[in-house]
Amino acid sequence: MMKSRSIVKTIAATAAAGLLLSGCSAAASNDDGEKSLTFMYRGGPDDKKAYEQAVSQFEQDNGVEVEMIQTTADQYSTKLKAAISGRQIPDVFYISPGEVQAYVKNGIIKDITEHVEGSANIDLENIWDYGVDSYRFDGELTGQGAIYALPKDVGPFSFGYNKTMFEEAGIPLPDPEKPYTMEEFVDVAKQLTKDTNDDGKLDQWGTGLNVMWNLPAFVWSNGGSWLNEDRTQVTIDTPEFTEALQWFADLQNEHKVTPSAGEAQTLDTYQRWMKGEIGFFPVGPWDLATYEDLPFEYDLIPYPVGATGETATYTGTLGIAVANSTEHPEEAAKLATYLSANEEAQQTLTDAGVQIPNLEDMAEEWAQDESTKPANKEEFLQIVREYGRPLPGDLTYNAEWYNEFFTNIQPVLDGEKTAEEYVKEAQPKMQQFLDSANQQAGIGG
């Protein structure tokens, strides 16, 4: 509960830039001699409200002033890099798994292993392994070794469907225990794609998936991969990968179950999903607050399966790291662990509808709560626990090689180039970027 004596300060993104780039260090203590920390994060109004409450409680419990620096999601990386360049690094701040290697190599973030393992207030066994392991680094590979951040959250990228649309069309609801095959998915998507007002134009589509966020699920389920095991070779030029990419492109060009490029420009597929015009669409925990007001009922199912017969998707995460430059490492580490692992703080963030709990026992209770949507929240937990994977770009020193794949993908999506042609062109370009990343990291050949 927030009290009037709270000294939380939330600064808009423009003000944050002024603070961080002014050349003056953030104060390490206030006029009363109270220790002071800066915490930089990204998010919208729901995140801001939840963090104000959680940080206020931390201040009261620990006698530490916390200055909160908020940016939008798209501004965060630029603002943080500017702060680092200007040597005005916040004491505590968000990082992504893909930044861990570079930030460790350049001495930006602190090894907080002893703070985590030595704290009586943290039960590592009760925090998602995926979340903790995403911020481990042993000097060569992420996923093992010392802990350089704790999870702000874990973000299972699930698959949603418009339950109301199914019921109106008289189509049996998907079975959450038995994923569609890719062929079955296309068949159902065709049934959902309709001209509902007989004007000769489609008003409703089976799906509308973004290639960057959804292709990995189909590639993995089909037995394809982006990297070899030691992360030194780009492996997109295989039949399994090519088949999945071609199938994805065919959703628009052959099967016509997703809006065309022109239709998407008129109204993007996210907006169409929000209006009830799309049958299948991805859903993340960060969507739940917004989706409370959807004009239809929705629920979660596993992604359709390819040749392996096993569903796949990715699990994202953000971490909370401590700057090496902080003047108060004990307090900064305590703030990071509080926001990640304190039960009261986690309840505040979960109630705001911006994430699932980091604590496994709390997450189980949350998933079983029938008063909140969607009904099958357990699917989120299964992704984190059983089959979610990191995005390939998060596993290497930087993600330039991975981003290169999507740079010129549009001709494939438009049917102007085959998947086979594209992967042959893209693989050597991606390999050059990967080789460069590994050289910077001091690994590989």
C-alpha angles and dihedrals in degrees: 000000000000118000129203092245091064113130097196112139121195115198125199118239095258092052089047090058090053093050095047099042101038092095092242118113119238109259116267091204136014129236091277092055092253114148114254133205135184120221119193120196142151131231148093135276094295092054091046094052093047094047093047089058096043095045092046089059091048090053093051093047097046107028091237126132114226121198109202119212113195128191134170117262094254093049098045101086093047093048093047094048090049090051091050092048090049092049090240097120117170115243092237126019147154121270133175124230090249091062097053098088096048094043092050093046090050095045096244101128132045129239101243098179095116092048091052101040093039096051119103088202096063127074104192089187089064096051118085109268089219091058096049096039092052088070099044119107129177097189095271111039133027118232097056139057130030123013115245099171141003123233118271082194145324116244115205109195103219134181119249132194135197102247093187091055091052093050093048090050093047092237118147111254117254117266109240089205096051116047121213117256113237089257093050090048092055091049093053092043089055091053090053095048106093150153095231098183100040095240093129094255129100114251099173133041136194094233147339111203128180110231096220095054101033109034094076091063092056094042093053094044090051091054096258128130141192099217140024119246098272091043096239100112132055107226106188095115096082131110092245093054094041093050092052093048093048091048090052093051091047091061087076105026104038107019098032092213096131129057115271121246089261093049091048090054090055091051122353121235094252090058090046090052089050089053093049097253098117125070102200127028137154119262128198129186089252088066097058099090091049093044092057087086100047113135090231141044117263138179142179132261134167119273115266114271131239133197095317092059089225125111119235141183139149132267116213126200142181121212134211111225135184121230118240087222097059115124091211107048095163094052093041092052089047090054092049093049092044093055092045103040112015110113096218093048091048091051090053093051093044093049088054089062095236101113147358117258117277088215111084097214091050090047091055091054090046093052092052094051104112093191093074132062141284104039095216098055086142087080089071091056093047090055093052094042103037121015114005116117135193118257108263093241090060092063098065139060090267136354100235092112091052095045089052089067092064097041096086101018097112097090089059092050090048093050094246094116132028122241090241092056092047100050091050089055096041101045099071092045091050091046091057091054091046092050089052092049092050091048090053089050091049094239137109130029 
